Every structure is written in structure tokens, then in C-alpha cells.
Amino acid sequence: MIKKIKIGLIGFGKTGKAVANVILQNQEFSLEWVFRKSNLLEKRSVSEFLGIESDESGIIFSAHSISIGEILDEHPVAFIIDFRLLRASILMVRQLVTEMLKLFLQFHIIQKKNLIY
């Protein structure tokens, strides 16, 4: 079984809905959640709302009820696509953390080698 890449969306306007539609129909991705200002559609399934048959439902969360931090704690994702900005930005959370860990480990190994000599 292929491990799907988990994605979260911030914003659910025209572009957010179009992107959600594409993600839900792609076997390589899993739409975990949508975060929006409005409490309209809160706790509903994105796939159900869009009328798409999908194994991945994606849950709609509202800023009125939960913070983005709480969502990330409860439903971590590899990518966040944020439509609140003028230009959509993709935050590569997993890649960023991986690179930071690599740098930390490299630094730690270098420090140990320096202590040994």
C-alpha cells in the first residue's frame, strides 16, 4: 500500500474548493482537513460537500471553534496550502523539519568529533 501525502488547506473559496477536488481525486494525496473563517459547513466532509466519491473525506474546521495550532496537533500534515495570502503559499512542514534535524545531527556529530580530538 502506498503511503499517501497528507495535506491541509487553509481557505475554502473557489480556488480552495478546486484544489480540494483535485487532491481528493489523486491517489497519492490525502486531504486531511480544511480550515476556514466561517463556521458554515463545520465538521462536514469535504468530499461529501463537493459530491466526490473518495476514500479521503477531509474534515472542515472553523476558526470560530479551533485554532490552526490545535488542528496541526490533532491532525498533522506534510503540506499546508494556504489560500489566505495574495499568493498561495505551500509550507513544506515535513521537509523543513527533516532539514533542520539533518543540520542538528551534522552539527552534533562535528561537535563530538572535535571533543574526541
Secondary structure as GFF3:
##gff-version 3
##sequence-region A 1 117
A	DSSP	beta_strand	5	10	.	.	.	ID=ss1
A	DSSP	alpha_helix	14	24	.	.	.	ID=ss2
A	DSSP	beta_strand	29	36	.	.	.	ID=ss3
A	DSSP	alpha_helix	46	50	.	.	.	ID=ss4
A	DSSP	beta_strand	59	62	.	.	.	ID=ss5
A	DSSP	alpha_helix	68	74	.	.	.	ID=ss6
A	DSSP	beta_strand	79	82	.	.	.	ID=ss7
A	DSSP	beta_strand	89	92	.	.	.	ID=ss8
A	DSSP	alpha_helix	93	116	.	.	.	ID=ss9
###
